[in-house]
Amino acid sequence: MTLLPRTLYGRLVVILVTGMLAAQVLTSSIWYDVRHSQVLEIPTRLIASRLADIVRVARSDPQHIELFLHNLSTPAFNLELRNAADMQRNTLPLQDQATESLLRSLVDEKTASRTALNLLNLTLLDSQGHKAGVDTLFGSSPAAGQFTLELRLADGRWLHVQATEDQGWTSMAPADVLLDYFMRIYLVRIIVVAIIVLLAVRLAVRPLNQLAQAAQALGQDIRRQPLPIKGPVEVQRAAQAFNLMQQRLLASMAERTRFLAAVSHDLRSPITRLRLRTEMLDDEALKQRFRNDLTDMEGLVSTTLEFVSSGEINEPRQNIDLNALLQSLQADLHDMGATITLNGRASRPVSGYARSLKRCIQNLLENAVRYARDVQVLVDEHPDGLSITVRDSGPGIAAQQLTQVLEPFYRLESSRNSRSGGYGLGLSIAHTVAVAHGGTLTLHNRPEGGLDALLTLKNQVPATTGQ
């Protein structure tokens, strides 16, 4: 079991969105560093102002600098003079290095000179004096900066400073900071990028969807128009291979039809010779048995050729008057003693292959007449086509055989007498023709008895309106 979607579209979306979220996590870390520096900016400026005052006093009145520092020193701003700088300096994080640079530039700006200043340690504290967390960065509680630094005075000595300075105020309310974070960093960006990703992936997989639809349509109409060669190079190659496969299938079907037609033609000659020799027999009973066998052979050859040619439609697609077609078949079967009742009419022509469609419906009617002399034909239109139901009152078909009877040479009769049940190709031919029209043929037993053969056709010709 995999967590990835089954479709290529879904998988590409997951991959791109996952990459986008990973980028957002990286952006969040950058935002954390920037926000860390923003929170410390005010304490840094206040500390820089105090340090600049010390540098100016040490430069202008070096004799009293120690007294000045003693009076200025507090627990929150502890000052200690040392003869040398701290030799055990730790490498500052990148975010603290930016604060150190800001501190130096502010002191240099206020004193109008370059001052040696080293930031030894910097910690962001919350209102309880503990190391601040993410909630402090969002402004949920007051923040303070704890600085440990050293500053060289004019006389060469170093001033060691430990100072804690509150943030004092913020330019944005906590709710505004939180809203700004989620709106700019996450919500807006994710929505925009997600929309772009969905559109980009849909455009990328559209040619593949068209290829899949064409492959499905090929099973219904192998003579469909070839795929257009367009899109990315990979899709163009797939379309070319698909079109080549279609050409090879057509060539194979044509070769098969020619082969069976040749075999059928060649078989007729020996069958004819056998008929002549049969008529020379003296035994009338034996002669009749030979006649029956030869008739079966001729019928099987003709029906097999008909089945093969049902998949090889060599006629143009045209608009068919279904009402006239049904009335013609009704009259033909009436002459044979069957009663066909037509219910419903088609309000518009049907796009299809005239001879093949007639063969399909004729096979359905003949199959129904074989088991019931009275047959009903129901025509029902729907938005994307129409359905033709051939209904008989015969014994029906066992449920497990409803799909099997559509297969070639499958017969319900247990006997081998083809005159009682045909050769098992009538429904198979009808099914093949239905598929060639982009339709379906299904069989259903009726609760009150009998069988419904439902032929569904699509792609009706649009109705025209008069002026």
C-alpha positions in Angstrom: 0.0 0.0 0.0 1.4 3.4 -1.0 0.5 6.9 0.2 1.1 8.4 -3.2 -2.0 9.1 -5.4 -2.7 6.6 -8.2 -2.8 9.3 -11.0 0.2 11.1 -12.4 -1.6 14.4 -11.9 -2.0 13.6 -8.2 1.6 12.5 -7.8 3.0 15.6 -9.5 0.9 17.8 -7.3 2.1 16.0 -4.2 5.8 16.3 -5.3 5.5 20.0 -6.1 3.5 20.9 -3.0 5.9 19.0 -0.8 8.8 20.9 -2.4 6.9 24.1 -1.9 6.3 23.4 1.8 9.9 22.5 2.3 10.8 25.9 0.8 8.4 27.5 3.2 10.1 25.8 6.1 13.4 27.3 4.9 11.7 30.6 4.5 10.5 30.4 8.1 14.0 29.8 9.3 15.1 32.9 7.5 12.2 34.8 8.9 13.1 33.6 12.4 16.6 35.2 12.0 15.2 38.4 10.6 12.6 38.6 13.4 15.3 37.9 16.0 17.3 40.9 14.7 14.2 43.1 14.6 13.3 42.3 18.3 16.9 43.1 19.3 17.2 46.3 17.3 15.8 48.7 20.0 18.0 47.3 22.8 21.0 47.4 20.5 20.4 51.1 19.7 20.0 51.9 23.4 23.2 50.1 24.4 25.0 51.8 21.5 23.9 55.2 22.8 25.3 54.5 26.3 28.6 53.1 24.9 29.0 56.2 22.8 28.7 58.4 25.9 31.3 56.4 27.6 33.7 56.7 24.7 33.2 60.5 24.5 33.8 60.9 28.3 36.9 58.7 28.1 38.3 60.8 25.3 37.5 64.2 26.8 38.1 63.5 30.6 40.4 60.4 30.9 41.3 61.3 34.6 37.8 60.8 35.8 36.7 57.9 33.6 36.9 55.4 36.5 34.6 57.5 38.7 32.3 58.0 35.8 32.1 54.3 35.1 31.6 53.5 38.8 28.6 55.9 39.0 27.2 54.6 35.7 27.5 50.9 36.6 24.3 49.0 37.7 23.3 45.4 37.9 21.6 45.8 34.5 24.5 47.7 33.1 27.6 46.2 34.7 31.0 47.9 33.7 34.5 46.6 34.4 37.8 48.0 33.3 40.4 45.5 32.1 43.9 45.8 30.8 43.5 43.4 27.9 40.8 42.1 25.7 39.1 38.7 26.2 41.3 36.1 24.3 38.7 33.3 24.5 36.1 34.7 22.1 33.5 32.3 20.8 32.3 32.5 17.2 29.0 34.3 17.1 26.0 32.9 15.1 25.2 34.7 11.9 22.2 36.5 13.4 24.3 37.9 16.3 27.1 38.9 13.9 24.5 41.2 12.2 23.7 42.7 15.6 27.5 43.2 16.3 27.9 45.1 13.0 24.9 47.3 13.8 26.3 48.0 17.3 29.7 49.0 15.9 28.3 51.2 13.2 26.0 53.1 15.7 28.9 53.7 18.1 31.2 54.9 15.3 28.5 57.2 14.0 27.8 58.7 17.4 31.5 59.2 18.3 32.6 60.2 14.8 35.5 57.7 15.1 36.3 54.0 14.7 36.0 52.1 18.0 37.3 48.6 18.7 34.2 46.7 19.9 33.7 42.9 20.3 30.3 41.3 21.0 31.1 38.3 23.1 27.6 36.9 23.7 24.0 37.9 23.0 20.9 36.3 24.4 17.3 37.2 23.9 15.3 37.0 27.1 11.6 36.8 27.8 9.7 38.7 30.6 10.7 36.0 33.1 14.4 36.4 32.4 14.6 33.0 30.6 15.8 32.4 27.1 13.1 33.6 24.7 11.1 31.2 22.5 9.1 31.6 19.4 6.2 33.2 21.2 8.5 36.1 22.2 9.4 36.7 18.6 5.7 37.0 17.8 5.4 39.7 20.5 3.3 37.8 23.0 5.5 38.9 25.9 8.1 41.7 26.4 11.6 40.9 25.2 15.0 42.0 26.4 18.5 41.6 25.0 21.4 40.5 27.3 24.7 41.7 25.9 28.2 40.7 26.9 30.8 42.8 25.0 34.1 44.6 25.3 35.1 48.1 24.2 38.5 49.6 23.9 38.9 53.1 25.4 41.2 55.9 24.4 43.9 55.0 27.0 44.1 51.5 25.6 42.3 49.7 28.3 39.2 47.5 27.6 35.8 48.1 29.1 34.0 44.8 29.8 30.2 45.3 29.6 27.3 43.1 30.7 24.1 44.8 30.0 20.4 43.9 29.8 18.1 46.2 27.9 14.4 45.9 27.4 12.7 46.1 24.0 10.5 48.9 25.4 8.0 49.1 22.6 7.3 47.5 19.2 6.2 49.0 15.9 3.6 46.2 15.5 1.1 44.7 17.8 1.5 41.0 18.6 -1.6 40.1 16.6 -0.3 42.1 13.7 3.0 40.4 13.8 1.4 37.0 13.9 -1.1 37.9 11.1 1.8 39.4 9.0 3.8 36.2 9.4 1.1 33.8 8.4 -0.4 36.0 5.7 2.8 36.9 3.9 4.9 33.8 4.6 2.4 31.1 4.4 -1.2 31.7 3.5 -0.9 34.1 0.5 2.2 32.5 -0.9 1.0 28.9 -0.5 -2.4 29.8 -2.1 -0.7 31.5 -5.1 1.9 28.8 -5.6 -0.7 26.0 -5.2 -2.9 27.6 -7.9 0.1 27.9 -10.2 1.2 24.3 -9.4 -2.3 22.9 -10.2 -2.6 24.8 -13.4 0.9 23.9 -14.5 0.5 20.2 -13.7 -2.9 20.1 -15.4 -1.4 21.6 -18.6 1.5 19.1 -18.4 -0.6 16.0 -18.1 -3.4 17.1 -20.5 -1.6 15.5 -23.5 -1.3 12.2 -21.5 -5.0 12.3 -20.7 -5.8 12.8 -24.4 -3.5 9.9 -25.2 -5.4 7.7 -22.7 -8.7 8.8 -24.1 -7.5 8.0 -27.6 -6.4 4.5 -26.5 -9.8 3.9 -25.0 -11.6 5.2 -28.1 -9.4 3.0 -30.3 -11.1 -0.1 -28.8 -14.5 1.3 -30.0 -13.5 2.7 -33.4 -10.1 1.5 -34.8 -10.6 3.8 -37.8 -10.7 6.9 -35.7 -8.6 9.9 -36.7 -4.9 9.6 -35.8 -3.7 11.6 -32.9 -2.3 15.1 -33.6 1.5 15.3 -33.1 1.8 18.2 -30.7 2.9 18.9 -27.1 6.2 18.1 -25.4 8.7 15.9 -27.3 7.9 12.9 -25.1 4.2 13.2 -25.8 4.8 13.6 -29.6 6.8 10.4 -29.6 4.1 8.6 -27.7 1.5 9.9 -30.2 3.6 8.8 -33.2 4.0 5.4 -31.7 0.2 5.2 -31.0 -0.6 6.2 -34.6 1.9 3.6 -35.9 0.3 1.0 -33.7 -3.2 1.9 -35.1 -1.9 1.6 -38.7 -0.4 -1.8 -37.9 -3.6 -3.0 -36.3 -5.6 -1.9 -39.4 -3.1 -3.7 -41.7 -3.3 -6.8 -39.6 -7.1 -6.8 -39.6 -7.2 -6.3 -43.4 -4.8 -9.1 -43.8 -6.9 -11.4 -41.6 -10.0 -10.5 -43.6 -8.3 -11.2 -46.9 -7.0 -14.5 -45.6 -10.4 -15.7 -44.4 -12.0 -14.5 -47.5 -9.6 -16.5 -49.6 -10.1 -19.6 -47.4 -13.8 -19.2 -47.7 -13.6 -18.9 -51.5 -11.3 -21.9 -51.7 -13.6 -24.0 -49.5 -16.6 -23.4 -51.7 -15.1 -25.3 -54.6 -14.6 -28.6 -52.7 -18.0 -28.2 -51.0 -19.5 -27.8 -54.5 -17.7 -30.9 -55.7 -18.9 -32.8 -52.6 -22.5 -31.8 -53.4 -22.2 -33.1 -56.9 -20.8 -36.4 -55.6 -23.5 -36.6 -53.0 -26.2 -36.4 -55.6 -24.7 -39.5 -57.2 -25.3 -41.6 -54.1 -28.0 -44.2 -54.3 -28.8 -44.4 -50.6 -31.3 -41.6 -50.1 -30.9 -41.5 -46.3 -27.1 -41.2 -46.6 -27.5 -38.6 -49.3 -29.7 -36.4 -47.0 -27.2 -36.6 -44.2 -24.4 -35.5 -46.6 -26.6 -32.6 -47.7 -27.2 -31.5 -44.1 -23.5 -31.6 -43.3 -22.6 -29.6 -46.5 -25.3 -27.1 -45.7 -23.8 -26.7 -42.2 -20.3 -26.3 -43.7 -21.5 -23.6 -46.1 -23.4 -21.8 -43.4 -20.4 -21.9 -41.0 -18.0 -20.5 -43.7 -20.4 -17.7 -44.6 -21.2 -16.8 -41.0 -17.5 -16.8 -40.0 -16.7 -14.5 -42.9 -19.5 -12.3 -41.9 -18.2 -12.1 -38.3 -14.7 -11.2 -39.5 -16.0 -8.6 -41.8 -18.1 -7.1 -39.0 -14.9 -5.8 -37.5 -13.7 -4.6 -40.9 -16.1 -1.9 -41.7 -15.5 -0.7 -45.3 -18.2 1.9 -45.6 -18.3 5.7 -44.9 -19.9 7.0 -41.8 -23.2 8.8 -42.6 -26.4 10.0 -41.1 -28.9 7.1 -40.8 -32.7 7.4 -40.6 -33.2 4.9 -37.8 -37.0 5.0 -38.2 -36.8 4.0 -41.8 -34.3 1.3 -41.0 -36.5 -0.3 -38.3 -39.6 -0.2 -40.5 -37.7 -1.9 -43.3 -36.6 -4.7 -40.9 -40.1 -4.9 -39.5 -41.5 -5.6 -43.0 -38.8 -8.2 -43.8 -39.5 -10.2 -40.7 -43.2 -9.8 -41.2 -42.9 -11.6 -44.5 -41.2 -14.4 -42.6 -44.2 -14.7 -40.2 -42.9 -12.7 -37.3 -44.7 -9.9 -35.6 -42.5 -6.9 -34.8 -44.0 -4.0 -32.8 -42.2 -0.6 -32.9 -42.6 1.7 -29.9 -41.0 5.2 -30.0 -39.3 7.1 -32.7 -36.0 8.8 -33.2 -36.4 12.6 -33.7 -33.0 12.9 -35.5 -30.7 10.8 -37.5 -28.0 8.7 -36.1 -24.3 8.9 -37.2 -23.0 5.5 -38.1 -22.3 2.8 -40.7 -25.6 2.0 -42.4 -25.1 -1.6 -43.6 -23.3 -2.6 -40.4 -26.0 -1.1 -38.1 -28.7 -2.8 -40.1 -26.9 -6.1 -39.7 -26.5 -5.5 -35.9 -30.3 -4.8 -35.4 -31.3 -7.6 -37.8 -29.3 -10.1 -35.8 -30.9 -8.9 -32.6 -34.4 -9.2 -34.1 -33.7 -12.7 -35.6 -32.3 -13.9 -32.3 -35.5 -12.7 -30.6 -37.8 -14.2 -33.2 -36.1 -17.5 -32.8 -37.4 -17.8 -29.2 -40.7 -15.7 -29.5 -42.7 -14.9 -32.5 -43.9 -11.5 -31.1 -41.1 -9.0 -30.5 -41.2 -5.4 -29.3 -38.7 -2.7 -30.3 -38.5 0.3 -28.0 -36.6 3.5 -29.1 -35.7 5.8 -26.2 -33.7 9.0 -26.7 -31.4 10.6 -24.1 -29.1 13.7 -24.1 -26.0 12.0 -25.6 -27.7 9.5 -27.9 -30.4 6.9 -27.9 -31.1 3.3 -27.0 -32.9 0.5 -28.9 -34.4 -2.3 -26.8 -35.3 -5.5 -28.6 -37.7 -7.3 -26.2 -39.0 -10.8 -26.5 -41.1 -13.1 -24.3 -38.9 -16.2 -24.6 -37.3 -18.2 -21.9 -34.5 -15.8 -21.2 -30.8 -16.6 -20.5 -29.2 -17.8 -17.4 -27.6 -14.9 -15.5 -24.1 -16.4 -15.7 -24.4 -16.6 -19.5 -25.6 -13.1 -20.3 -22.1 -11.9 -21.1 -20.8 -15.2 -22.5 -23.4 -15.3 -25.3 -21.8 -12.2 -26.8 -18.5 -14.1 -27.4 -17.9 -15.7 -30.8 -19.2 -19.3 -31.3 -20.9 -19.5 -27.9 -24.2 -21.3 -28.2 -26.8 -21.9 -25.5 -28.0 -25.2 -27.0 -26.1 -28.3 -25.9 -26.7 -29.9 -29.2 -24.4 -29.5 -32.2 -27.4 -28.9 -34.5 -26.7 -25.4 -35.9 -30.2 -25.3 -37.4 -31.7 -25.1 -33.9 -29.5 -22.3 -32.6 -27.3 -20.9 -35.3 -23.5 -20.9 -35.1 -23.2 -18.7 -32.0 -22.1 -15.6 -34.0 -25.2 -13.5 -34.4 -25.0 -11.7 -31.0 -21.2 -11.5 -31.3 -21.5 -9.7 -34.6 -24.1 -7.4 -33.1 -21.8 -6.6 -30.2 -18.8 -5.9 -32.5 -20.9 -3.5 -34.6 -22.2 -1.8 -31.5 -18.7 -1.2 -30.2 -17.6 0.1 -33.7 -20.3 2.7 -33.3 -19.0 3.8 -29.9 -22.0 2.1 -28.3 -22.7 -0.9 -26.1 -24.9 -4.0 -26.3 -26.1 -5.6 -23.0 -28.6 -8.3 -22.3 -31.0 -8.3 -19.3 -33.6 -10.9 -18.2 -37.0 -9.4 -17.5 -38.6 -10.2 -14.1 -41.9 -11.3 -15.8 -40.0 -13.4 -18.3 -38.2 -12.8 -21.6 -35.1 -11.0 -22.6 -34.1 -7.4 -23.3 -31.3 -6.7 -25.7 -30.3 -3.1 -25.0 -28.3 -1.4 -27.8 -27.0 2.0 -26.8 -25.8 4.4 -29.5 -24.1 7.8 -29.1 -23.3 10.8 -31.2 -26.7 11.6 -32.6 -26.7 14.3 -35.3 -27.8 17.6 -33.6 -31.4 18.6 -34.2 -32.0 21.5 -36.5 -34.6 24.3 -35.9 -36.7 25.7 -38.5 -36.7 29.4 -39.4 
